[in-house]
């Protein structure tokens, strides 16, 4: 039995238990927890930071694995150099080192504590000689030059994406500017300046998702594949709900059907989409229609977020199937309900063991 199944079995309890999982109402979408195997490597003593979220980390890891494999296919040789920007605990940078023995990884983060943690994690996983980490933020003027010196085959970046109200900005490691797109657009700009050939980038439907896709196309990148996962609001997104409703670039679904499907406990304010894209430099696309392919990627993102607001979860399954825009890249769609969130945390932190504390009435 896998760890995710162990925790589901534990949480479900005996028949009739108040903790029994409701029947999922997720429009036939697969749970993101069914592809959580990449998280299994990161159990204690591996350390996670305060801002670790298994959902967006896993989505970025899936896009990164695809991007590395595409590089290998294109060059008929394994990838040699991977960089993770805003690396945090370095899950995305360290995971591929198991699969690619010749691969070396670098990470960069604005948070000095995160850099120290990433170095300890590299030692825990036995990759200290193949991974290096730098105290360097996305907006540091030295970043493009730092990237050029490392000449990465692939850059991965899972940056902050929560729009921050101008009168109550989050800490630098959490907020992403008034529209939520500041960090993803900066990552694209730095990679373009450094001539990075392939990029795995995360963003979300709350943070100007179409604008990020357009910025990628303007910077000379073609969307090669897209991953998305629907989930309910959380600690930071829920706190910004009132502000998000004022943003024309924030796409959230407040319908009762979506809120119930993602959070049967009734605690959700809205649902939104995590996004992770695999991008290739247009100059490296050996096709006369590279520009049209870039435009098709933008159209896919635009249709996805707009249909999600209009139709909820069924839109994801539809666009991943028969109604994808002409020429659009592949779309991999998942759902993360409250029980899936529990499963993903168990996948990363290890199986639930021991017994629950007894509760006595006072």
Secondary structure, 3 states (H helix, E strand, C coil): CCHHHHHHHHHHCCCCCCCCCCCCCCCCCEEHHHHHHHHHHCCCCCCCCCCCCHHHHHHHHHHHHHHHHHHHHHHCCCCCEEEEECCCCCHHHHHHHHHCCCCEEEEEECCHHHHHHHHHHHHHCCCCCCEEEEECCCCCCCHHHHHHHHCCCEEEECCCCECCCCCCCCCCCCECCCCCCHHHHHHHHHHHHHCCCEEEEEEECCCCHHHHHHHHHHCCEEEEEEEEEEEECCHHHHHCHHHHCCCCCCCCECCHHHHHHHCCCCCCCCEEEEEEEEEEEHHHCCCCCHHHHHHHHHHHHHHHHHHHHHHCCHHHHHHCCCCCCCCCCEEEEEEECHHHHHHHHHHHHCCCCCCCCCCCCC
